Amino acid sequence: MKSWGVAALAFALAGNACAGPSYSDVSAILNAHCVVCHQGEAAPLGLRLDSHASLMRGSSRGPVVQAGKPAESELLRRVRGQSQPRMPLTGPPWLSERQVAMLEQWIAAGAPGGESLPIASKKKHGPDDPLTYADIAPILVGRCAKCHSANGLMGRPPEGYRLDSLAATLDASDRARVVPGNPGSSELVRRIRGVSRPRMPFDGPPWLGDEEMRLIEQWIAQGARDGEGRATPVPAGARVRFRGAEEVRGVLAADGSVRVERVRRRQKE
């Protein structure tokens, strides 16, 4: 009997050691990489990933997890890049092989439920607090990158402008949308405030909240710092364009001011 008890205990411990990922493990991955976009009323296609129930409910296009069938689960296909756009939209970097394997094992085991890990609360920033890209990335990724990414909801990003990374947000090869130190001359700010047309995000209202717009303006005014706090140089010589009642085109000077080259009255739309 004693040997039988020892054997049973060893079997139980082995079973626990081989247990697959729990929903808490999956929730940690989703919170870190996906929930920044996929939560709340503005979640793309209504796909919320902040609870087991909402994950299993899927999007307006149908389920994204087929319990027991990882190969047929759109969630897994997206994080692997087998379906486009690949997720998360902020990638690369994408999910690690280990994280993808955990999702696959969890789905294969029947996608069991459990408690969601708490989502980190948003940090409050005062008007004088130094901001970096890390502080405004959740706004841009959550509200803008679903269209303004390489393979977003509209296919190609509108006007070729992507908002899924710092480099893309600051890219001035076509024209500058962000002018470090000068939010008033930044097309990004003018678009989200509706000063330039069309107002963004394109699926608004709802538009960005007052606090979200303030943070983006504050980040630009402080030099559009990267994640390590380094200010971005003004892209002197880059072209700018503003569209309101008039269309203004110009070129950026080294101090962030705009040398206007053309002003054209726009016809009413």
Helices and strands as residue ranges (DSSP letters): H 2-17, H 23-33, G 44-46, H 52-57, G 70-72, H 74-80, H 97-108, H 133-143, G 158-160, H 166-170, G 183-185, H 187-193, H 210-221, E 239-243, E 246-252, E 258-265
